[in-house]
Structure formats: C-alpha cells, structure tokens
C-alpha cells in the first residue's frame, strides 16, 4: 500500500468520522468506536485513490476550499439557469434547438481538475461531456449559446486558478 505524505489521510479520516457522527445521531461510546474503525478502514482502502486526488497548484488548503466553494456556487447558479432554459426549449412548440459538438483545449494539469470540470459540464443541462483526452474536451450542446457558454465558463477559469495556472 502506498503511504501518502502530508495530511490528506488524516483529513479524510476526520471528514469520514464527522460524517459518521452526523449519520449516527448519537455520541455514545460504542457508536464512536465503530465510527473510528469504519472511518479508518475506508481511509485505508482509499489511499491508492487519494495519491492522485490533488491539484497541481501550490495554493494553500484554505484557498483551495474557498475556491471550491465558489465553484460550487457558480455551478449551482448555472444549473438553475440552464434548467429553466432547457425547460423553455422543451415546452416551446418550435423546439428552438441547434445541437452539435464542440471541442476545446484546456490548460488543466491535474486529473482531479479535469474530472471536476467534465462532471460540472455534464451536470449543467444543455451540455454533456462526451470525451476527455488529456487536455481536449469534447462536449455535446443543445443550443449554439451552450457551445459559447461552455468555452467561456467562469468555472473553467476558477479551475485553472485552483490548478495553479493563474494567480487570481
């Protein structure tokens, strides 16, 4: 088993243990002991996965968390807007769609950043990530505006910042 350097295993353990306490809804000693064992076992079994679970940027952990929260807020806002737009398209008698495929290149280096971007694109109605090959993304869009939006999306620039490509 690969030993991870840094605080990642401890942070995962603490997050899992906190989740256990929330789900258990009790702080009785037997539940806490079982939670410790379960959180530790889950952390051990996920160590190989965690060695690639990082951004390449040199941002400190707090800045990464704040940026991820900002990305989440942008994503939720954009998902709501896209849901309304897609609902209007579906309910329109003319079905004003112009589907197609767009390919774009990104400067994201870490597999984590690429995965988050690909999943964020897919979660937003009107777009679907078809393929990711290193730095090339292939995305299906419902309207031409979706194609423009996905290439100029604020989430992409936040991911670049998180991945260490930009300084703010």
C-alpha positions as CSV (number, residue, x, y, z in Angstrom):
1,X,0.0,0.0,0.0
2,X,1.3,3.4,-0.9
3,X,1.9,5.8,2.0
4,X,0.7,9.2,1.4
5,X,2.7,12.2,2.5
6,X,1.0,15.2,4.1
7,X,-2.3,15.5,5.9
8,X,-4.6,14.0,3.3
9,X,-5.2,10.7,5.1
10,X,-5.9,12.4,8.4
11,X,-8.2,14.9,6.7
12,X,-10.2,12.2,5.0
13,X,-10.4,10.2,8.3
14,X,-11.7,13.3,10.1
15,X,-14.3,14.0,7.4
16,X,-15.5,10.4,7.4
17,X,-15.6,10.3,11.2
18,X,-17.6,13.6,11.3
19,X,-20.0,12.2,8.7
20,X,-20.4,9.0,10.8
21,X,-21.3,11.1,13.9
22,X,-23.9,13.1,11.9
23,X,-25.4,10.0,10.4
24,X,-25.4,8.1,13.7
25,X,-27.1,11.0,15.5
26,X,-25.5,9.9,18.8
27,X,-22.3,10.3,20.7
28,X,-22.5,7.1,22.7
29,X,-19.1,5.5,23.1
30,X,-19.9,2.3,21.2
31,X,-21.1,4.3,18.2
32,X,-18.0,6.5,18.3
33,X,-15.7,3.4,18.5
34,X,-17.4,1.8,15.5
35,X,-17.2,5.1,13.6
36,X,-13.5,5.3,14.3
37,X,-12.9,1.8,13.0
38,X,-15.1,2.3,9.9
39,X,-13.6,5.7,9.0
40,X,-10.1,4.3,9.4
41,X,-10.9,1.3,7.2
42,X,-12.5,3.4,4.5
43,X,-9.4,5.7,4.6
44,X,-7.0,2.8,4.3
45,X,-8.9,1.3,1.3
46,X,-8.9,4.6,-0.5
47,X,-5.2,5.6,-0.1
48,X,-4.3,4.5,-3.6
49,X,-7.1,6.7,-5.0
50,X,-6.0,9.6,-2.8
51,X,-2.5,9.7,-4.2
52,X,-3.9,11.3,-7.4
53,X,-6.5,13.3,-5.6
54,X,-4.9,16.7,-5.6
55,X,-4.4,19.9,-7.7
56,X,-1.0,20.6,-9.1
57,X,-1.2,24.2,-8.0
58,X,0.7,25.4,-5.0
59,X,-2.4,27.1,-3.4
60,X,-2.8,26.6,0.3
61,X,-5.6,24.3,1.5
62,X,-7.9,27.1,2.8
63,X,-7.6,28.9,-0.6
64,X,-8.5,25.6,-2.3
65,X,-11.5,25.1,-0.1
66,X,-12.7,28.7,-0.7
67,X,-12.2,28.3,-4.4
68,X,-14.1,25.0,-4.5
69,X,-17.0,26.6,-2.6
70,X,-17.0,29.5,-5.1
71,X,-17.0,26.9,-8.0
72,X,-19.9,25.1,-6.3
73,X,-21.9,28.3,-6.0
74,X,-21.3,29.2,-9.7
75,X,-22.2,25.7,-10.7
76,X,-25.5,25.6,-8.7
77,X,-26.5,29.1,-10.1
78,X,-25.7,28.0,-13.7
79,X,-27.5,24.7,-13.2
80,X,-30.7,26.5,-12.2
81,X,-30.4,28.9,-15.1
82,X,-29.7,26.1,-17.6
83,X,-32.7,24.1,-16.2
84,X,-35.0,27.0,-16.8
85,X,-33.6,27.4,-20.4
86,X,-34.0,23.8,-21.2
87,X,-37.5,23.7,-19.8
88,X,-38.4,26.7,-22.0
89,X,-36.9,24.8,-25.0
90,X,-38.8,21.6,-24.3
91,X,-42.1,23.4,-23.7
92,X,-41.8,25.6,-26.8
93,X,-43.8,24.3,-29.7
94,X,-41.0,25.2,-32.1
95,X,-38.2,23.4,-30.2
96,X,-35.5,26.0,-30.9
97,X,-32.5,23.7,-30.7
98,X,-29.3,23.6,-32.7
99,X,-27.5,20.6,-31.3
100,X,-23.8,20.0,-32.1
101,X,-20.4,19.0,-30.7
102,X,-17.7,21.4,-29.7
103,X,-14.1,20.6,-28.9
104,X,-11.9,22.8,-26.8
105,X,-8.5,22.6,-25.2
106,X,-7.8,23.3,-21.5
107,X,-4.7,24.1,-19.6
108,X,-5.7,22.0,-16.6
109,X,-3.0,19.7,-15.5
110,X,-4.4,17.6,-12.7
111,X,-6.7,14.7,-13.3
112,X,-8.9,16.0,-10.4
113,X,-9.4,19.4,-12.0
114,X,-10.2,17.8,-15.4
115,X,-12.7,15.4,-13.8
116,X,-14.4,18.1,-11.9
117,X,-14.7,20.3,-15.0
118,X,-16.0,17.4,-17.1
119,X,-18.6,16.5,-14.4
120,X,-19.6,20.1,-14.0
121,X,-20.2,20.4,-17.7
122,X,-22.4,17.3,-17.7
123,X,-24.3,18.4,-14.6
124,X,-25.4,21.6,-16.4
125,X,-28.5,20.9,-18.5
126,X,-27.9,21.5,-22.2
127,X,-24.3,20.2,-22.2
128,X,-22.8,16.8,-22.0
129,X,-19.1,15.9,-21.8
130,X,-18.6,13.1,-24.3
131,X,-14.9,12.6,-24.1
132,X,-11.8,13.9,-22.2
133,X,-8.4,13.1,-23.7
134,X,-5.7,14.8,-21.6
135,X,-6.4,18.4,-22.3
136,X,-9.0,18.0,-25.1
137,X,-12.7,18.1,-24.1
138,X,-15.5,17.0,-26.4
139,X,-18.9,18.4,-25.4
140,X,-22.3,17.9,-26.9
141,X,-24.5,21.0,-26.7
142,X,-28.2,21.6,-27.1
143,X,-28.0,25.2,-28.5
144,X,-25.2,27.2,-30.0
145,X,-25.3,29.5,-27.0
146,X,-24.4,26.5,-24.8
147,X,-21.4,25.9,-27.0
148,X,-20.2,29.5,-26.5
149,X,-21.0,29.4,-22.7
150,X,-19.1,26.2,-22.1
151,X,-16.0,27.6,-23.7
152,X,-16.1,30.9,-21.7
153,X,-17.5,29.4,-18.5
154,X,-16.4,31.0,-15.2
155,X,-15.9,27.5,-13.7
156,X,-13.1,26.9,-16.2
157,X,-11.1,30.0,-15.0
158,X,-11.7,29.0,-11.4
159,X,-10.4,25.5,-12.1
160,X,-7.3,27.0,-13.8
161,X,-6.7,29.1,-10.7
162,X,-7.1,26.1,-8.4
163,X,-4.8,24.1,-10.6
164,X,-2.1,26.7,-10.3
165,X,-2.3,28.1,-13.9
166,X,-3.3,31.6,-12.9
167,X,-2.7,33.8,-9.8
168,X,-6.2,35.1,-9.2
